[in-house]
Amino acid sequence: MITIDYKSRVPIYDQITAGFIRLKTLGILKPHDKLPSVRSMASSLGINPNTVQKAYAILESDGVIYSVSGKGS
């Protein structure tokens, strides 16, 4: 789904946001698809959950995703 280049100078949260935007643009992510939880995404990528949370917050502030209380993004 999303790959991270740990040697890149681009911050990991920017790589995550760009990855989700790319998936949405390609039509892989459809409107109203549920994103992985912050913890599961962090675990699968081997990164800190705060980094994933920051990426999700950026995506939400840009209007790319939305959160539903108690149900996720």
LINLINNOR-V433662 format. One record per residue. N is the residue number from 1. RES is the residue in three letters. PHI is phi in whole degrees, 0 to 359 (NA if undefined). OMEGA is omega in whole degrees, 0 to 359 (* if undefined). Layout:
# LINLINNOR-V433662
n/res/phi/omega
N/RES/PHI/OMEGA
N/RES/PHI/OMEGA
This chain:
# LINLINNOR-V433662
n/res/phi/omega
1/MET/NA/179
2/ILE/237/178
3/THR/247/182
4/ILE/243/174
5/ASP/261/185
6/TYR/289/180
7/LYS/268/181
8/SER/290/175
9/ARG/279/178
10/VAL/284/180
11/PRO/303/183
12/ILE/299/180
13/TYR/296/176
14/ASP/292/177
15/GLN/295/178
16/ILE/293/180
17/THR/298/179
18/ALA/296/179
19/GLY/296/179
20/PHE/292/177
21/ILE/296/178
22/ARG/296/179
23/LEU/297/178
24/LYS/291/180
25/THR/296/180
26/LEU/284/179
27/GLY/87/179
28/ILE/289/173
29/LEU/265/180
30/LYS/267/175
31/PRO/304/178
32/HIS/74/172
33/ASP/293/179
34/LYS/274/178
35/LEU/277/175
36/PRO/298/178
37/SER/296/180
38/VAL/301/182
39/ARG/294/181
40/SER/292/178
41/MET/295/180
42/ALA/296/180
43/SER/294/181
44/SER/291/179
45/LEU/268/181
46/GLY/71/181
47/ILE/232/180
48/ASN/288/178
49/PRO/303/179
50/ASN/296/178
51/THR/293/178
52/VAL/294/179
53/GLN/300/179
54/LYS/295/178
55/ALA/297/179
56/TYR/297/179
57/ALA/296/178
58/ILE/295/179
59/LEU/299/180
60/GLU/290/180
61/SER/292/177
62/ASP/276/179
63/GLY/82/180
64/VAL/280/178
65/ILE/231/173
66/TYR/220/180
67/SER/251/174
68/VAL/245/184
69/SER/304/179
70/GLY/83/183
71/LYS/240/178
72/GLY/105/183
73/SER/256/*
